[in-house]
Amino acid sequence: MTFKYKNVYLNNTYTIVGPYENNGPLSSYFDDNYKDLYCEEESWEKAEVKLLTESMKRVLKKNKMTKDSIDLVLSGDLLNQITSSCYSAEVIGKPFLGVYSACASNVEGLIIASNFIESRQVSTCLCGTSSHNTGSEKQFRNPTEYGAPKPKTATFTATGGASAIISNNKSDIRVESATIGKIIDYDQTDALNMGAVMAGAAADTLKTHLQDLNRNENYYDLILTGDLGLYGKEIMKEYSKKEYDIDLSKNYNDCGVMLYDLKKQPEVLAGGSGPVCSALVTYGFVINEMKKKNIKRVLIIATGALFSPTFLFQKQNILSIAHAISLEAI
């Protein structure tokens, strides 16, 4: 399902990251950072709430707005019951929709907000997301203190908060179109190889987006997947070419690969993941390059592994989904 928009604009963004992201190649594109994973809080979960709350409050200030200027808040994260988003939205104190598509949650929120704005039901939305490396590991796998070894296919959940203001107020970047993906079962059960889990969903959403709009892959200056990582990126390229004859050899990259220096930061293994991973790359690197007119058309395909430890222990496959949003510099 694909939508076209005529009156939706991205007005401003704010990104705040943890130490690993700040040591990566995109550090100069982020607005702020913390030197350790606790972010001056008592727990990793409280640290994530702080990261998201600060990104929301500061994007308002950056855009010279107050909380009263916001009609609707949309946010999603990885903590159970999207806890970070709920606590952060309470601070803003405006109508709130919590969303969940795992690591694709941010783009899901942007699509919902864009549809509200295009239909003129609301005029201004605050969209946010967050994730935290050790908080996510504790919830989905093992606490870091356990010291469980990981294979090279594993990805590294990004730590940060990212927020954006989108509205019907014209700016130099517009939301041009978006595609809602469908749930894909790629017959994967390895929770430490999420790139393989999500690549099929990313390719399916890309194919749908291009077909619905009668475009080919060269329409975009840059096509980005959310967090397939080093190995999932290669699966995406091979699968897209084999199944759909889509050539991603010239204008494609993955946010999880871009966020870190995979040679200098071996601890991140196959690259970044988490809902904030694609948001940091989009709101940091992509938006700044679009404002400089170095990039005009970008398609962000956020990828999400709908991973439940409970179902995995019952030997069920890990499902996945991908949502896409097209941004255009004007």
C-alpha positions in Angstrom: 0.0 0.0 0.0 1.6 3.3 -1.2 0.6 6.9 -0.5 1.5 10.1 -2.4 1.7 13.4 -0.5 1.4 17.0 -1.7 1.4 18.9 1.6 3.7 17.2 4.1 7.1 18.6 5.1 9.9 17.7 7.5 10.6 20.8 9.4 13.4 19.9 11.8 15.1 17.0 13.6 17.2 16.4 16.7 19.5 13.5 17.5 21.3 12.5 20.7 23.5 9.5 20.9 25.5 7.3 23.2 29.3 6.7 23.2 29.6 4.1 20.5 27.6 6.1 18.0 29.6 9.2 18.8 32.8 7.3 18.1 31.5 6.3 14.6 32.0 8.0 11.2 28.7 10.1 11.5 29.5 11.7 14.8 29.7 15.2 13.3 26.1 14.9 12.1 24.5 14.4 15.6 23.2 17.2 17.8 24.4 15.9 21.1 25.9 12.9 22.9 26.5 11.1 26.2 29.9 9.7 27.2 28.5 6.5 28.8 25.5 4.2 28.5 23.9 5.3 31.8 23.5 8.9 30.5 23.7 10.2 34.1 20.8 7.9 35.1 20.4 5.0 37.5 19.5 2.3 34.9 19.7 1.7 31.2 15.9 1.9 30.9 15.8 5.3 32.5 18.7 6.4 30.3 16.7 5.5 27.2 13.7 7.5 28.5 16.1 10.5 29.0 17.5 10.2 25.5 14.0 10.2 23.9 12.6 12.9 26.1 15.5 15.2 25.5 15.3 14.7 21.7 11.6 15.6 21.8 12.0 18.7 23.9 15.1 19.9 22.0 13.6 19.5 18.5 10.8 21.8 19.7 13.3 24.3 20.9 15.3 23.9 17.7 12.2 24.6 15.6 11.3 27.6 17.9 8.1 25.8 19.0 6.4 25.0 22.3 4.5 21.9 23.4 1.3 23.8 22.6 2.3 23.9 18.9 2.0 20.1 18.6 -1.2 18.4 17.7 -0.1 14.8 18.0 2.9 12.8 19.3 3.8 9.4 17.6 6.6 7.3 19.0 7.8 3.7 19.3 10.8 1.8 20.8 11.9 -1.7 21.8 11.2 -1.8 25.5 8.2 -3.8 26.7 4.9 -1.8 26.2 7.0 0.9 24.4 7.8 2.2 27.8 10.3 4.9 26.7 7.8 6.4 24.3 5.0 6.5 26.9 7.2 8.2 29.5 8.5 10.7 27.0 5.1 11.5 25.6 3.8 12.1 29.1 6.3 15.0 29.4 5.1 16.5 26.1 1.5 16.2 27.3 -0.3 16.1 24.0 -2.4 13.4 22.3 -0.2 10.3 21.8 -0.2 7.3 19.5 2.3 4.6 20.4 3.5 2.5 17.4 5.4 -0.8 17.2 7.1 -2.4 14.2 10.3 -3.2 16.1 13.1 -1.4 14.3 10.8 -0.1 11.7 8.7 1.8 14.3 10.0 5.3 13.4 9.0 5.1 9.8 5.6 3.7 10.7 5.1 6.7 12.9 6.1 9.1 10.1 3.7 7.4 7.7 0.8 7.7 10.2 1.6 11.3 10.9 1.9 12.1 7.1 -1.5 10.7 6.4 -3.0 12.8 9.2 -1.4 15.9 7.9 -2.2 15.2 4.2 -5.8 14.7 5.1 -5.7 18.0 7.1 -7.0 16.3 10.3 -3.9 17.7 12.1 -1.3 20.2 11.1 1.8 19.4 13.2 3.2 16.1 14.5 6.1 15.2 16.7 7.6 11.8 15.8 10.2 10.1 17.9 12.0 6.9 18.6 14.8 5.5 20.7 16.7 2.3 21.6 19.5 1.4 24.1 22.1 -1.2 23.5 22.2 -2.8 26.9 18.5 -2.3 27.6 17.6 -4.2 24.5 20.2 -7.0 25.1 18.8 -7.4 28.6 15.2 -7.7 27.3 15.6 -9.8 24.1 18.8 -11.9 24.7 21.0 -11.9 27.8 22.2 -9.2 30.1 25.7 -8.0 29.1 27.1 -9.1 32.4 26.4 -12.7 31.3 29.1 -12.3 28.7 27.4 -14.5 26.1 29.5 -14.8 22.9 28.0 -13.7 19.6 28.6 -14.7 16.0 29.8 -12.3 13.4 26.2 -12.0 11.9 24.9 -10.4 15.1 24.1 -6.7 15.1 24.6 -4.1 17.8 21.6 -2.2 19.1 22.2 1.6 18.7 21.8 3.9 21.7 20.1 7.2 21.2 17.0 9.3 20.9 15.8 10.9 17.6 12.8 13.2 17.0 11.4 15.1 14.0 8.7 17.7 13.4 6.6 17.1 10.4 3.8 19.5 9.4 2.0 21.3 6.6 4.4 24.2 7.0 6.5 24.3 3.9 10.2 23.6 4.3 13.1 22.5 2.1 12.4 18.8 2.6 9.1 17.2 1.9 7.7 13.8 2.5 6.9 12.7 -1.0 5.5 9.2 -0.7 5.4 6.2 1.6 4.7 2.4 1.4 3.3 0.3 4.2 4.9 -3.2 4.2 3.4 -6.5 5.0 4.6 -9.1 7.4 7.1 -11.6 5.8 8.1 -15.0 7.0 11.6 -15.6 5.5 11.9 -19.0 7.3 14.5 -17.7 9.8 14.9 -18.7 13.5 18.3 -17.2 14.4 18.0 -14.3 16.7 21.6 -13.4 16.1 21.2 -13.0 12.4 18.5 -10.3 12.1 19.8 -9.2 8.7 18.8 -12.6 7.2 15.4 -12.3 9.0 14.6 -8.8 7.6 16.1 -8.8 4.1 13.1 -10.4 2.4 10.7 -7.9 3.9 12.9 -5.0 2.8 13.1 -6.3 -0.8 9.3 -6.9 -0.9 8.6 -3.4 0.3 11.1 -1.9 -2.2 9.5 -3.9 -5.0 6.0 -2.8 -4.0 7.0 0.9 -3.7 8.6 1.0 -7.1 5.7 -0.9 -8.8 3.0 1.2 -7.2 4.7 4.5 -8.3 5.9 3.1 -11.7 9.5 3.9 -10.9 12.8 2.1 -11.0 15.6 2.0 -8.5 17.5 4.8 -10.3 14.8 7.3 -9.5 16.5 7.7 -6.1 19.9 9.2 -5.3 20.1 7.0 -2.3 18.1 3.9 -1.1 18.7 3.0 2.5 17.6 0.0 4.5 17.2 0.4 8.3 19.5 -2.1 10.0 20.2 -5.2 7.9 23.9 -5.0 8.8 26.8 -6.1 6.8 25.5 -9.5 5.9 21.9 -8.7 5.5 22.8 -5.9 3.2 24.4 -8.4 0.8 21.4 -10.7 1.1 19.2 -7.7 0.2 21.2 -6.9 -2.9 21.3 -10.5 -4.1 17.6 -11.2 -3.4 16.4 -8.0 -5.0 18.3 -8.7 -8.2 17.3 -12.4 -8.4 13.6 -12.1 -7.4 12.7 -8.7 -8.7 15.4 -7.6 -11.1 16.2 -4.6 -9.0 19.8 -3.5 -9.2 21.1 -2.0 -6.0 24.8 -1.9 -6.9 25.0 1.9 -7.4 22.8 3.8 -5.0 22.1 1.5 -2.0 23.4 1.4 1.6 22.3 0.2 5.0 22.0 2.5 8.0 23.4 -0.2 10.3 26.6 -0.3 8.2 26.9 3.5 8.0 26.4 4.2 11.7 29.7 2.6 12.9 33.2 2.0 11.6 33.1 -1.8 11.3 36.9 -2.1 11.2 37.7 0.3 14.1 34.7 -0.8 16.2 34.8 -4.6 16.1 32.4 -4.8 19.1 29.5 -3.8 16.8 30.1 -7.0 14.7 27.8 -6.8 11.6 26.7 -3.2 12.3 23.9 -1.3 14.0 20.3 -2.2 14.7 17.4 -0.9 16.8 14.7 1.6 15.8 16.9 4.6 16.4 19.6 3.3 14.1 17.8 4.3 10.9 16.5 7.5 12.6 20.0 8.6 13.5 21.3 8.1 10.0 18.2 9.7 8.5 17.9 12.7 10.8 21.6 13.2 11.1 23.4 12.4 7.9 20.7 12.3 5.3 18.8 15.4 6.3 22.0 17.5 6.5 23.2 16.3 3.1 19.7 17.0 1.6 19.8 20.5 3.0 23.2 21.0 1.4 21.6 19.8 -1.9 24.1 16.9 -2.1 21.2 14.5 -2.1 17.8 15.2 -3.6 15.7 12.0 -3.4 16.1 9.4 -0.7 14.1 6.3 0.0 14.3 5.0 3.6 13.2 1.4 4.1 13.1 0.8 7.8 13.3 -2.9 8.7 11.9 -4.6 11.7 12.3 -8.1 13.1 9.1 -8.9 15.0 11.1 -11.0 17.5 9.5 -12.5 20.5 11.8 -14.6 22.8 8.7 -16.5 24.0 7.7 -17.7 20.5 11.4 -18.3 19.6 11.6 -20.7 22.5 8.5 -22.4 21.1 10.5 -22.9 17.8 8.5 -20.4 15.8 10.0 -18.5 12.9 10.9 -14.8 13.4 8.6 -12.6 11.3 9.7 -9.3 9.8 8.3 -6.2 8.3 9.6 -3.1 6.4 8.0 0.3 5.8 9.3 2.9 3.3 9.2 6.6 3.2 10.5 8.9 0.4 12.0 12.3 1.2 12.7 14.9 -1.4 14.7 18.1 -1.2 13.0 21.1 -2.8 
